[in-house]
Amino acid sequence: MRESVVSTAMCGVAEPVLGIVVQGRKEALLGEEAYQYGVAQYLVVSVDLPLSGFVVEATPDKPYLGFKLNLDPVQLCDIIAHTQLGPDRKENSVRGLFVSDADAPLINCAIRLTQLLDTPQDIPFLAPMMIREIYYRLLTGEQGEAVRQIATSGSNMQRVAEVIKRIKADFTQSLRVEELAAQANMSPASFHRHFKQVTSMSPLQYQKQLRLLEARRLMLAENADATNAAYQVGYESPSQFSREYSRLFGAPPIKDIERLRIT
């Protein structure tokens, strides 16, 4: 990933991913929380989260350079099963996004994986081994507990992740927190607490962001007007949609879409 100028915010739902900054600086916004990470630091997203991300430090002479790798819970689970890297018995819910310093072995492995682009014939054989090593480095690093929860059956994070899949699939429908809590095998109060700890927002706030992101996509990519987009994503009041859209994106729907088309 390479950018030579400071970028405007890109909003979307991020799936589990590892990002390492090689040059420059980047910022991710989760709800009202901001996470900045720079050279030799990495960001991990462990569950599907609605994020805004943008480059905050880049020039034509020193462009932003980053490494990105999607995370596969199945592979993580396989490594855990073949090592002594089991979950912490005193498991606590952890945020589904975190920033940490990248140690030399992790950076070295990411560089070696990237260098395979120069010898594409080696990719089918060597890339899987290097990706597996990156997973191992994450599992044994200082954020290992959080990474282990991605792939640990029955962990609070995985139970929340399963509920997130349901919300994403039915985000236009009304939510009943009691049903979501039952799916997670938690009491409503416990579920609400764990969901907010992982995502930084309530289930209803999470759903709202999904709706607004999809409405933005409908207006930008399919030329839907604001009222039509609002109804398509589950809003019954166009005025409420406009207020909440402005709060999230910093401008009313029409002005925001015009701004995006110009940039």
N, C-alpha and C positions, 0 to 999 in steps of 0.2 A: 504494500500500500504506500503510495507516494503522493504528496501534495506540496505545492510550492508556495501557496499563500494560505493565510488564515481563512478558515472556511466558516460558512454559516451553519447553523445547527441542522443536523439531519435527524429526523425523528422516525422511530419505527420500533417494532418488537424484536429485540435481540434474543436469539436462541443461545444455548450454552456455547461459549466461545472463550478462547484465550487470545489476548492481544498484548504484544510486547512492543514498546517504543524503542526504536533504534536511534532516531534523531528527531529533535523537535519536542513538542508537548501537545497533549490532547486532554480534553475534558469530557466527562460523561455526566449527564444529569438524570437522576432517578428520583422522581417526585420532586421534593424540595432539597434533596441532597446533591452536592456536587463532588465529583471525584476527579482530581487532576493527576495525571501520571506522565512522567518524562523519561529521559534516557535511562535504560537499564531497569525500568520498572515494568510490571505487567498488570493487566486487568483480567479478571476472570468473571464471566457471567455464568452462573450455575443453573438458573432456571429462566424460562421465557419472561423477559421483562420489557415493558415499554420504556425506551431510553431516548434521550437526545444526546448526540455526540458531535463534537466539532474540534478542529485543530486550532489551538490557541497560540502556537509558536511555529512559524515556518517562513522561510524567505526563498527567493529564487536561487540564492547561493547555497543555502542550507535548508532544503525542503524537508518536510515531515516524512519520515520513513518509519513504517511499522510492519510488524509481522502478525498475521492473524491465522488462527487454526480453530476450526469447529471441534467441539468436544463431544465424544461419543460415550454415553453412560455405559453401554455394553462393554466396550473395551476397558473402561475404568474398572468395571465390576470384575472383569476377567483378571486384571492385574491384582486387584485386592484379593481375589480367591487364591492366587498363586504366591502370595506373600504373607507376611505377618502384619499387613497394614489394615487391620480391622478397624471398625468405628470405635470412637470413644464411648465407653459404657455410660458416662455421664453426659450424654449428648444434649447439647443446647441448640436451639434454633439459631442459625447464623444468617447474615444478610446474603442474598443471592447475587451480590456483586461486591467484589473487593479488589483493592489495589495493594500490591506488595513489591518489594525489591526482588529483582531477578538475579539469582546467583550465577556464577560463571558456568557451571555445567548445563544449566537450562539455556542460557544464551548461546553457548557453544553448539548445543544440539539444534537449536532453531536456525543458526547460521548454516550448519551442515545440511539441514533439510532444504533451506533456500538455495544453496549452491547446487543442488541436484537439478535445478532448472538449466544449468549449463551442460548437463549430461542426461537428457531425458530418457535415454535407454536404460539408465540405472534406477529410474523412479519406481517402476513396479516392484522391484526386489528390495531396494534399500529404504524407500519412504515409509512403508509400514513399520519397520524396525525403529526408525528414528522417531516416528510419531508415538510409538509405544514407550520409547525412552522419555519423551517429553511428558507423557502422562505419569510415568514413574517419578520424574523429578517434581512434578506438581504434588503428587501424593505424599512425597517425603519432605516437601518444603514446609515453610512456616505456616502456610495456609492449608496444610494437608487435611485437617479436620473438615474444613468447609468443602474441599474437593471430594473427600470420601463420602460425604453426605449425598452428593449428586448420584452416586451409584449404589448406595446402601439401601436395600429393600426395607421398607418400614420406617426409614428415618423421617424425622419431621419435615425435612426439606423435600424428600421424595413424595411424601403424602401431599404436601402443598403443591408440588409440581403437577401431580395428577389432577388436582382440583383446577389448577391453572389451565390445563388442557381442556377441561370441561367448559370453563368460562370462555376460552378462546373459541371453542366450537359453537357456543350458543350465546355470544355476547349481545345479540339483539334482543334476547329474551329477558324477562324480569328475573332477578336473582332471589333465591331464598337461602339465607345464610345457614339456616338449620339443615337444609338438604346437603349443602356443601360440607358442613361440619360432620354430618353423618357419613359422607363419602370418605372423609379423612379419618374417620373413627375417633373423633374428638368431640368434646362438648362445644357448644357455640362460642363460649367465652374463650376457651383454650384455642380453638381454631382461629378465632379473630386475632388473638395475640401472636400465634405462630405465623399466620399469614402476613401480618404487618411486619414482624421481625424479618421475614425472608424478603418481602417485596418493598418495604417502607410505606405501604399504603393498605387501606382496607380493601376487601373484595369488591365493594361497590366503586371505590375510586379506581381500582384496576380495570374494572369493566368500562368505566367512563372513559378512561384513556384509550382503550381499544376502540370504542365507538368513535371517538373523535379522530383517531388516526385513520380509521377506515373511511370516515366521512371526508377527510382531507384528500385521501387517495381517489375517492369517487369524483370529487370536484376537479382534481388536477388531471387525472388520467382519463376520466370518462365524461368530463364536461357537465357533470350534474350540477344543478343549481343548489344553493344552500338548503332550501326548504326540502327539496327532494332527497338530498343526501341525509338530512336529519332524520327524515321518516325511515329511510332505508336502514339506518343503523339502530333504530329503536327509540328515537326521541318522539314524544307526542307534542312537544311545544317548541316551535322554531325559535322563539325568543329565548327560552332556556338554553337551547343548543348554541345560539349565538353568544350568549354570556359565557358559557363554559368553554366554548371554542376560543374566545378572546383571552380567557384566563390562561389557557394552556399554551397557545401559540403566540400571544402578544398582540394580536390584531383580529378584527372581525373576519369572518370567512372570505368575503369578497376581496378585501385588501390583502389578506394573507396569500390567497391564490394568485393575485396579480403580482405580488412581490416575488413569489416563487417562480413564476413564469418569466419574469425579467432576469432573475439571477440564473 
